[in-house]
Amino acid sequence: MGLFSFLTKEIAIDLGTANTIIIYDDKVVVDEPSIVALERITGKIIAVGKKAMMMHGKTHENIKTIRPLRDGVIADFQSAEYMIREFIKMIGTGKSIFPPALKMVICIPSGITEVEERAVKDSAEQAGAKEVKLIHEPMAAAIGIGIDVLEPTGNMVIDIGGGTSEIAVIALGGIVNNKSIRIAGDDFNADIEEYMRKQHNINIGERTAERIKIEVGSAITEIDNPPDDYPVHGRDMLTGIPKEVYVNYAEIARALDKSISKIEAAVLNALEMTPPELSADIYRTGIYLAGGGSMLRGLDKRLHQKTKLPVHVAEDPLRAIARGTGIALKNFDKFTFLIK
């Protein structure tokens, strides 16, 4: 590898609905929102990532912001390809006469179709990848958490991202059964927006809903260290004038209840489909949570009450999947479960 290492660049990408994380040389080099801003008339891309996110919901008619991924899959092929290309540029390849050949492992939801898989690969190849392998999100999450996925022991992993919630039972380097539902962080935001409209007569945007979820989001109405009430600014639906209202965590827990119940139902469904020997393992090992959605206050407690199983939240759940994808990259030829 030594002589040609500068000609090949190995990167791991967690291509998420909400955020994209790129690992290069065992370090997180890009952690940006999955969004692009472009000019309507020329179709020229103005910004990607954080810069585009700052424009989201604040644009005039000649600029529009696009989130190329919806529900964990590519919805806008061209924007996705451009976004991946720009993020790869952020790594900085140094000045080189030959652009390096890219070897990639990309993370995908476990419930996507072959056509959607193809779209991810095509986007990566258009962005300059020479070799691409895909890994399913629950598998990447399990590796990132530190579970030995090749062991004959059953482990249940729940990854709640921006677009999808992936529930999988993993053993012997494969997914024994999985449930992928398109209810996750984006739906939590939509629930909060709707709640603010109905209960407080105030219109808020996606970014404000995201902030509320982070500041006072909760899965249960009683938690040990409750956060302070959070001031929300938006437009009064009656007068049209901007106003401020305060919300507390218990209100948000009620607003999110319906979506979280659907995730609970999917978890119970996945447990029902698990072979008895693996069920015995899961009783001992419990359930592991990863992804940004698992940071919701009290979610682990709520799942524990529902399943009576121990529930562990990964340390740094936001990056657990990216870390797992990075480890899979190191074992590019060894891990047989990577999708060619």
VENVEN-V19017 format. One record per helix or strand of 3 or more residues. SS is the DSSP state (hx for helix, st for strand). FROM is the first residue (numbers start at 0). TO is the last residue. Records with the same first field share a line. If there is no record, write none. Layout:
SS=FROM-TO ; FROM-TO
This chain:
st=7-14 ; 18-23 ; 26-32 ; 35-38 ; 44-47 ; 62-65 ; 100-107 ; 128-135 ; 154-159 ; 164-170 ; 173-180 ; 229-235 ; 241-246 ; 286-289 ; 310-312
hx=49-54 ; 76-90 ; 113-125 ; 136-144 ; 184-199 ; 205-215 ; 248-271 ; 275-284 ; 291-294 ; 298-306 ; 316-329
